[in-house]
Amino acid sequence: MERTGFILLMLIAAVLACVGTAPTPEDVPSVADLATATPGGQISVSLLTETLPAAGSQSDAQVIGPVATQTAAAEEMAALTATAMQPTPTIPGIFTNPAVCPPPGNPTLPSEPPPFQQYAEMLASFLSEGGAPTVLEATLRSWNAIGGTGGLIVSDRDLTGDGVPEILVIVQDPRNNDRFPQPGDMFVFGCNVDSYRLLYTAGYALTRGTPVLFSADDLNGNFINDLVYSVQFCEGAVCFQDVNIVEWSLQLETFERLHAEDIVEPFAQIEVFDANNDGLQEVTVSTGTVAAPEAGPQRTYTTTYRWDGSLFTISQRVAATAQYRIHVIHDADDAAAIGDYSTAISRYRTAIDDPNLQSWTYPDESAYLRAYASYRLMIVQTLDGRFEQAAETHEDLVRQYAVNYDDSGDDDEDGGDDDGGGQDDENTPTPTPSPTPTPLPEFGDNPGVEFAEMADIWWGAFQDTGDQGVACNQVIDYIRDNPLAIDVLNAFGYANREYTAVDVCPFGISS
């Protein structure tokens, strides 16, 4: 109780020093008030009173401020319209001596906006002379640097652990309001010996939009408020969200990124909430889809970033149910690439057998992709030690396309086509090289025959050498001599992956 009282007194004193007046209980908005906050306006959430979010509200969108007006190419981003964040449920800690802020003053700003490159210096000077955040906001609105399409001021968040709120300003560049996305920047100003200095900037570029703030609360439970924001940029018809999670470092006295890898996703939806009810906040990023035929068929992914004690790292990545055969194949190929052969076999089987999977626009697409899935199934079964099943998959595939196939020896007493039973008997020997290469059958020209030929090349080479790398190199040579053989795999638009010869047979070879 004594520590709580001390914290409250320190925070009240800090707010009085920097703003001039402390909010009274009547000034503190309720959750309902916050939910209808004016887009782009100042959000007045008091950190002086411990306030818990309303029950059931943790999954609501927690975007602070609006996103830019969307063009037809970015309609997916319309879901990020401005809604207010919930009050922070905990009071941040105080780790250093409170900063000394300038006394209230009455500085002025020009009536017309300066070049955007001068904003940071001009705003720091205004605040250092005692300018009030409310006056600053009004001026920025008159410049159209804050408005209905973006920008805001947050002046009630302690982001550095000294008990004194910083001034966070997000502004658009009004001189480039005809660009999409409209460029802008985010500044964090902190008190420093009776003046304000710039502590953080998101960075300005004509090709990058105004930052959108999603959270200014303590995510990782260390009693220092964090920042989660995104910046939009577009490449052609695809717009991406570049997501950043940053926090003040008490040791380095600067803001540091809290994630190792870049978080960049197309038309992403971002949420910050306690996904697993452990008292810490997670950041979820859901990809959107590109509404253009040339992008091809798509499905969404939701990636959850969770605090691991040092950084926010990927804890889960969930894909929407695949509706297209090519996406099931992508899943199988991905599983095979990491050695998850059981999953890969299951997904290849689905791609071969499921009649409900959709095709895109390639002629005879289903036949081609089933043949490719069978070819890969044969290889993965071999790598997983299911040699009898692999032999049968090879024989079934070649039989469909060969015009002179001899199946006289194709009697499998064990019925080895059941992939659900796990690997073949552990005593099954690894295939030994044949004394002479098996003659290649004469193939027809049915759709998918190229993958039957690849299967036969790989199987023959593996039988001869017992080396998967040698077998794959022969398949790669075949594809390079016949590049149209994998044309179907690259017929799904720029939103899907592109295969090379090595991607079709990457096993046991050095890239």
C-alpha positions in Angstrom: 0.0 0.0 0.0 2.8 2.4 0.8 4.5 1.8 -2.6 1.1 2.3 -4.3 0.6 5.6 -2.5 4.1 6.7 -3.4 3.6 5.8 -7.1 0.3 7.7 -7.2 1.9 10.8 -5.6 4.8 10.7 -8.0 2.6 10.4 -11.1 0.3 13.2 -10.0 3.2 15.4 -9.4 4.7 14.5 -12.8 1.4 15.2 -14.7 1.1 18.6 -12.9 4.6 19.5 -13.9 4.2 18.6 -17.6 0.6 19.5 -18.3 -0.3 21.9 -15.5 -3.4 20.2 -14.1 -4.1 16.7 -13.0 -7.3 15.0 -14.4 -10.1 14.9 -11.9 -12.2 11.7 -11.7 -14.9 13.3 -13.9 -12.3 13.8 -16.6 -11.4 10.1 -16.8 -13.4 8.6 -19.7 -15.1 5.3 -19.3 -14.6 2.4 -21.6 -17.8 3.3 -23.4 -16.5 6.9 -23.9 -13.2 5.6 -25.3 -15.0 3.3 -27.8 -16.4 6.4 -29.5 -13.3 8.6 -29.4 -12.9 10.8 -32.4 -10.6 9.2 -35.0 -7.2 10.9 -34.9 -8.0 12.8 -31.7 -6.2 12.8 -28.4 -7.1 9.9 -26.2 -7.4 10.9 -22.5 -6.8 7.8 -20.5 -5.6 8.4 -17.0 -2.8 6.2 -15.7 -3.3 7.6 -12.2 -6.3 5.3 -11.5 -6.0 1.5 -11.8 -8.8 0.6 -14.2 -9.5 -2.8 -15.6 -11.0 -3.3 -19.1 -14.6 -4.2 -19.3 -15.3 -7.9 -19.1 -15.1 -9.6 -22.5 -13.3 -6.7 -24.1 -9.8 -8.1 -24.4 -10.5 -9.5 -28.0 -11.7 -6.1 -29.3 -9.6 -4.3 -31.8 -7.2 -2.0 -30.0 -6.1 0.4 -32.7 -5.2 3.8 -31.6 -5.9 6.3 -34.4 -7.2 5.6 -37.9 -5.6 4.2 -40.9 -5.3 6.1 -44.1 -8.2 6.2 -46.6 -7.9 3.1 -48.7 -7.8 2.8 -52.4 -9.3 -0.2 -54.3 -6.0 -2.0 -54.0 -6.1 -1.7 -50.2 -9.7 -2.2 -49.3 -8.7 -5.0 -46.9 -7.2 -2.4 -44.6 -10.5 -0.7 -44.0 -11.0 -2.9 -41.0 -8.3 -0.9 -39.2 -10.5 2.2 -38.8 -10.0 4.1 -35.6 -11.2 2.7 -32.3 -9.8 3.7 -28.9 -7.6 1.4 -26.9 -8.7 0.1 -23.5 -7.4 1.7 -20.3 -4.2 0.1 -19.2 -4.9 -2.4 -16.4 -1.6 -1.9 -14.5 0.3 1.2 -13.3 3.8 1.3 -14.8 6.8 1.1 -12.5 9.1 4.0 -11.6 12.7 3.0 -12.1 14.5 6.3 -12.3 14.2 9.8 -10.9 11.4 11.8 -12.4 12.4 14.0 -15.3 12.1 17.7 -14.8 9.7 19.2 -17.4 9.4 22.8 -18.5 6.9 25.0 -16.7 3.7 25.9 -18.6 4.3 28.6 -21.2 2.5 30.3 -24.1 4.7 29.6 -27.2 3.2 29.9 -30.7 3.5 27.9 -33.9 3.2 29.2 -37.5 -0.2 29.3 -39.0 1.0 27.4 -42.1 2.8 24.0 -41.9 6.6 24.0 -42.5 8.4 21.4 -44.6 7.9 18.1 -42.9 11.6 17.7 -42.3 11.3 20.6 -39.8 8.5 19.1 -37.7 10.5 17.2 -35.1 12.7 20.2 -34.2 9.7 22.6 -34.3 7.6 20.4 -32.0 10.4 19.8 -29.6 11.0 23.6 -29.3 7.3 24.2 -28.8 7.1 21.7 -26.0 10.3 22.9 -24.4 8.8 26.4 -24.1 5.9 25.0 -22.1 3.5 24.5 -25.0 0.4 22.4 -24.1 -0.3 19.2 -26.0 -3.9 20.4 -26.5 -2.7 23.5 -28.2 -0.2 21.5 -30.3 -3.0 19.1 -31.4 -5.2 22.0 -32.4 -2.4 23.5 -34.5 -1.6 20.2 -36.2 -5.2 19.8 -37.1 -5.2 23.2 -38.6 -2.2 22.1 -40.7 -4.1 18.9 -41.7 -1.2 17.0 -40.2 -3.8 15.4 -37.9 -7.2 14.6 -39.3 -9.8 12.1 -40.3 -7.3 9.9 -42.1 -4.5 9.7 -39.5 -2.4 11.2 -36.8 -2.9 11.6 -33.0 -1.3 12.8 -29.8 -0.9 10.7 -26.7 0.3 12.6 -23.6 -0.6 10.3 -20.7 1.8 7.3 -21.2 5.1 6.9 -19.3 7.2 5.1 -21.8 10.6 5.4 -20.0 9.9 4.3 -16.5 10.5 7.6 -14.7 6.9 8.2 -13.8 6.6 11.2 -16.2 4.5 10.8 -19.3 6.2 11.3 -22.6 4.5 13.1 -25.5 3.8 10.8 -28.5 2.9 12.5 -31.7 1.8 10.9 -35.0 1.5 13.3 -37.9 0.9 13.1 -41.6 2.7 15.1 -44.2 0.0 17.5 -45.4 2.1 18.6 -48.4 1.9 15.0 -49.8 -1.8 14.3 -49.1 -2.2 13.2 -52.7 0.1 10.2 -52.2 -1.0 6.7 -51.2 -0.2 5.8 -48.6 0.2 9.3 -47.3 3.6 9.7 -45.7 4.1 10.8 -42.1 6.1 9.9 -39.0 5.8 9.2 -35.3 7.8 11.1 -32.7 8.3 10.4 -29.0 9.4 13.5 -26.9 10.6 13.2 -23.4 11.5 15.8 -20.7 15.2 16.5 -20.3 16.4 19.2 -17.8 13.6 21.7 -18.4 13.3 20.9 -22.1 12.0 18.2 -24.4 14.2 16.1 -26.6 13.3 13.6 -29.4 13.6 10.1 -28.0 12.3 8.1 -31.0 11.1 8.5 -34.5 9.6 5.8 -36.7 11.3 7.3 -39.8 9.9 9.3 -42.8 9.9 8.3 -46.4 7.7 9.2 -49.3 7.1 5.5 -50.1 5.9 4.7 -46.5 2.7 5.7 -44.9 1.9 7.4 -41.6 2.4 5.0 -38.7 -0.6 3.5 -37.0 -0.4 2.9 -33.3 -2.0 -0.3 -31.8 -0.8 -0.3 -28.2 1.1 1.9 -25.8 0.6 -0.5 -22.8 2.9 -2.8 -20.9 2.9 -6.0 -23.0 5.6 -8.1 -21.4 5.0 -7.5 -17.7 8.1 -5.5 -16.8 6.2 -2.4 -15.9 7.4 -0.3 -18.8 4.9 0.6 -21.4 5.7 -0.7 -24.9 4.8 0.6 -28.4 3.2 -1.5 -31.1 2.7 0.2 -34.4 2.7 -0.5 -38.1 3.8 1.4 -41.3 2.2 0.7 -44.6 4.1 0.5 -47.9 3.0 -0.7 -51.3 4.7 -2.6 -54.1 2.6 -2.6 -57.2 -1.0 -3.6 -56.3 0.1 -5.2 -53.0 0.3 -3.2 -49.8 2.2 -4.5 -46.8 2.2 -3.7 -43.1 5.6 -3.4 -41.4 4.9 -4.1 -37.7 7.2 -2.9 -35.0 7.3 -3.6 -31.2 9.6 -1.3 -29.3 10.5 -0.5 -25.7 12.7 1.9 -23.8 15.9 0.3 -22.5 16.8 1.5 -19.1 20.4 0.4 -19.6 20.9 2.0 -23.0 18.5 4.9 -22.6 17.1 4.5 -26.0 14.2 2.6 -27.6 15.0 -1.0 -28.7 13.2 -3.4 -31.0 11.6 -6.3 -29.1 11.5 -8.8 -32.1 14.5 -10.3 -33.9 12.9 -10.8 -37.3 11.1 -8.3 -39.5 7.3 -8.6 -39.3 6.0 -7.7 -42.8 2.7 -9.1 -44.1 0.4 -8.1 -47.0 -2.8 -6.3 -46.1 -2.3 -7.3 -42.5 -4.7 -7.0 -39.6 -2.9 -6.5 -36.3 -4.3 -7.1 -32.8 -2.8 -6.8 -29.3 -4.4 -8.8 -26.5 -3.8 -11.5 -23.9 -4.4 -14.5 -26.1 -3.7 -17.2 -23.6 -4.8 -15.5 -20.4 -1.3 -15.5 -18.8 -1.3 -11.8 -17.9 1.0 -10.9 -20.8 -0.1 -9.4 -24.1 0.4 -11.2 -27.5 0.6 -9.5 -30.9 -1.3 -11.3 -33.7 -0.8 -10.5 -37.4 -3.3 -11.8 -39.9 -2.5 -11.6 -43.6 -5.0 -10.3 -46.0 -5.7 -11.2 -49.6 -5.0 -9.4 -52.8 -8.2 -8.6 -54.7 -6.6 -9.1 -58.2 -6.9 -12.1 -60.5 -3.2 -11.9 -61.3 -2.4 -12.5 -57.6 -3.9 -16.0 -57.9 -5.7 -18.0 -55.2 -4.9 -17.1 -51.6 -5.6 -18.0 -48.0 -4.9 -16.1 -44.9 -2.5 -16.8 -42.1 -2.5 -15.7 -38.5 0.8 -15.5 -36.7 1.0 -15.0 -33.0 4.1 -13.3 -31.4 4.6 -14.1 -27.7 7.1 -12.8 -25.2 9.7 -15.5 -24.5 11.5 -13.7 -21.8 13.8 -11.8 -24.1 11.9 -11.1 -27.4 8.6 -11.5 -29.1 8.9 -14.6 -31.2 6.5 -16.7 -33.3 4.6 -19.0 -31.0 2.0 -20.1 -33.5 1.1 -19.8 -37.2 -2.3 -20.9 -38.2 -3.4 -21.1 -41.8 -6.9 -20.9 -43.0 -8.3 -24.2 -44.3 -6.9 -24.8 -47.8 -9.6 -24.7 -50.5 -7.2 -25.1 -53.5 -5.2 -28.1 -54.3 -2.0 -26.1 -54.8 -2.2 -24.9 -51.2 -2.4 -28.4 -49.9 0.7 -29.2 -52.0 2.4 -26.2 -50.5 1.7 -27.5 -47.0 3.0 -30.9 -48.0 6.2 -29.5 -49.5 6.8 -27.3 -46.4 6.4 -30.3 -44.1 8.7 -32.4 -46.3 11.3 -29.6 -46.2 11.6 -29.8 -42.4 11.6 -33.6 -42.3 8.0 -33.9 -41.0 7.4 -36.8 -43.4 4.2 -38.1 -41.7 2.4 -34.7 -42.3 3.9 -34.4 -45.8 2.5 -37.9 -46.7 -0.9 -37.1 -45.3 -1.1 -33.8 -47.2 0.1 -35.3 -50.5 -2.5 -38.0 -50.1 -5.2 -35.3 -49.6 -4.0 -33.5 -52.7 -4.3 -36.7 -54.7 -7.6 -38.0 -53.3 -9.8 -35.1 -52.2 -12.3 -34.4 -55.0 -13.5 -31.2 -53.3 -10.2 -29.3 -53.7 -10.5 -26.4 -56.2 -8.5 -25.6 -59.3 -7.5 -22.2 -60.5 -7.1 -21.6 -64.2 -4.5 -23.9 -65.6 -5.8 -26.4 -68.2 -6.1 -29.9 -66.7 -4.7 -28.5 -63.5 -6.1 -31.2 -61.3 -4.4 -34.0 -63.3 -1.1 -32.2 -63.3 -1.1 -31.5 -59.6 -2.2 -35.0 -58.6 0.8 -36.3 -60.7 3.1 -33.9 -58.9 1.8 -34.9 -55.5 2.3 -38.6 -56.4 5.9 -37.9 -57.5 6.7 -36.2 -54.2 4.8 -38.8 -52.2 7.0 -41.5 -53.7 10.2 -39.6 -52.6 9.0 -38.8 -49.1 7.8 -42.4 -48.5 11.3 -43.5 -49.5 13.0 -40.9 -47.2 10.7 -42.1 -44.4 11.7 -45.7 -44.8 8.4 -46.8 -46.3 10.1 -48.6 -49.3 7.3 -50.9 -50.3 4.8 -48.1 -50.3 7.2 -45.9 -52.3 7.6 -48.7 -54.8 3.8 -49.0 -55.2 3.4 -45.3 -55.6 6.0 -45.3 -58.3 4.4 -48.2 -60.1 0.9 -46.7 -59.9 2.1 -43.4 -61.3 4.1 -44.8 -64.1 1.3 -47.2 -65.0 -1.0 -44.3 -65.6 1.2 -42.7 -68.3 3.4 -45.5 -69.8 2.3 -47.0 -73.0 4.4 -50.1 -72.7 4.4 -50.7 -68.9 4.9 -54.3 -67.8 3.1 -54.8 -64.4 3.7 -58.6 -64.3 5.8 -58.2 -61.1 3.4 -55.8 -59.5 1.8 -58.1 -56.9 2.3 -56.7 -53.4 1.4 -59.4 -51.0 1.5 -57.0 -48.1 -0.9 -54.5 -49.5 1.6 -51.8 -48.8 -0.6 -48.8 -49.9 -1.8 -48.1 -46.4 0.1 -45.1 -45.2 -1.7 -44.9 -41.9 0.2 -47.9 -40.5 3.6 -46.0 -40.2 6.8 -47.2 -41.6 7.5 -50.6 -43.2 8.9 -53.3 -41.0 12.1 -52.2 -39.5 13.9 -55.2 -41.0 13.0 -54.1 -44.6 16.4 -53.5 -46.2 17.3 -50.3 -48.0 17.0 -50.7 -51.7 20.3 -51.8 -53.2 21.6 -50.6 -56.5 20.6 -52.8 -59.5 23.4 -54.2 -61.6 22.0 -52.4 -64.7 19.7 -49.4 -65.0 16.0 -50.2 -65.3 14.9 -49.3 -68.9 12.6 -46.2 -69.0 9.1 -47.0 -70.2 7.7 -45.1 -73.2 5.4 -42.4 -71.9 2.3 -41.0 -73.4 1.3 -37.4 -73.5 -1.5 -37.2 -70.9 -1.5 -34.1 -68.6 0.9 -34.7 -65.8 3.2 -37.1 -67.7 6.2 -34.9 -66.9 5.9 -35.7 -63.2 5.6 -39.4 -64.0 8.8 -39.2 -66.0 10.5 -37.4 -63.0 9.3 -40.1 -60.7 10.7 -42.8 -62.9 14.0 -40.9 -63.3 14.3 -40.4 -59.5 13.3 -44.0 -58.7 15.7 -45.5 -61.2 18.6 -43.4 -60.1 18.0 -44.1 -56.4 17.7 -47.8 -57.1 21.0 -47.7 -59.0 22.9 -45.6 -56.4 21.0 -45.5 -53.2 21.8 -41.7 -53.1 18.8 -39.3 -52.9 21.1 -36.4 -54.0 22.2 -38.1 -57.1 18.6 -39.0 -57.9 17.5 -35.4 -57.4 20.3 -34.0 -59.6 19.1 -36.2 -62.4 15.5 -34.8 -62.0 16.9 -31.3 -61.9 18.8 -31.9 -65.1 15.6 -33.2 -66.7 13.7 -30.0 -65.6 16.4 -27.7 -66.9 16.2 -29.5 -70.3 12.4 -29.2 -70.2 11.5 -26.0 -68.3 7.8 -26.2 -69.2 7.6 -29.4 -67.2 7.0 -27.4 -64.0 4.9 -24.6 -65.7 1.8 -25.7 -63.8 3.5 -25.1 -60.4 4.1 -21.4 -61.3 0.7 -20.7 -62.7 -0.9 -19.3 -59.5 0.0 -15.6 -59.6 2.4 -13.4 -57.7 0.8 -14.0 -54.3 1.9 -17.6 -54.4 5.4 -19.2 -54.4 7.5 -19.7 -57.5 9.2 -23.1 -58.0 12.6 -23.7 -59.5 14.1 -27.0 -60.6 15.8 -27.4 -57.3 12.5 -26.7 -55.4 10.9 -29.7 -57.2 13.7 -32.0 -55.9 15.7 -30.5 -53.1 16.6 -33.6 -51.2 20.1 -34.5 -50.5 21.7 -31.8 -52.7 23.6 -28.7 -51.8 22.0 -25.5 -53.0 
